[in-house]
Amino acid sequence: MKKIGFIGMGNMAGAIACGIEKSGFLKAGDMIAFDIMDGQLDKVKELGFSIADSEEDVVQQSEMVFIGVKPQVVEKVLQPLKDLLKEKAIISIVLGYDYAKYNEILDASTRHIFVMPNTPALVLKGISLLEETHSLTKEEFAFTLDMFASIGEVEIVPSHLMGVAGTVSGCGPAFIYMVIEALADGAVKEGMPRSMAYKLAAQTVLGSGAMQLETNIHPGILKDNVCSPGGSTIRGVEALEKGNIRATFISAISAALHYK
């Protein structure tokens, strides 16, 4: 039996699987994967994961089953597996399928938890949100907690906050990549080589985030500490405020959260 079986190996599930192997929490041989698109399995196949012949094969060979398919096909995928999943435990990262939703479609004996990770899990810098309400055993929950802790930070979140929390952590990387790209474009405009610009911008974002987390100082205070009176930074802040940067980010979170 494998420790974890993956059904669906898209970008997010792939980042988690590769991150878990990279962290050393599990060996590649402890995991098995299946995806209807063979190309999605290439990366984990190279790492030494077992490759299943079908979704049924994953369930039969795994202690815990990881669901990473698209939301629109969840019920189509799980319905034929309902009996096989009896007395099994699943971990799901499918948006919209929380504890209450899985209670509607799974057998009562199937234990489950909803997790919202993000793609920096690939480099062991992720943040994974574990829904506070779940039906895993104490041992299964401890395993799940340790597994996601191996690829970054973990936050246990009440069910009613999973949506907005997942929007910040799940959509946020895309927004921050745009910030990195824009900062780098500004530097390139002023003559800096592209590779150097990306490195400086990315490291600045990484370092700034780490500083806020480690000091727990309000971001506004950290910003003020960089802004000398009449200096260059405050002039840059003025330019950003003229572009409505705060309102734009607030709107981005709301737009992503309320998308149907």
Secondary structure, DSSP 8 states (H G I E B T S, - for coil): -EEEEEE--SHHHHHHHHHHHHHTSS-GGGEEEE-SSGGGGHHHHHHT-EE-SSHHHHHHHEEEEEE-S-GGGHHHHHGGGTTTTTT-EEEE--TT--HHHHHHHS-TT-EEEEEE--GGGGGT-EEEEEES-----HHHHHHHHHHHHTTEEEEEE-GGGHHHHHIIIIIHHHHHHHHHHHHHHHHHHTT--HHHHHHHHHHHHHHHHHHHHHH---HHHHHHHH--TTSHHHHHHHHHHHTTHHHHHHHHHHHHHT--
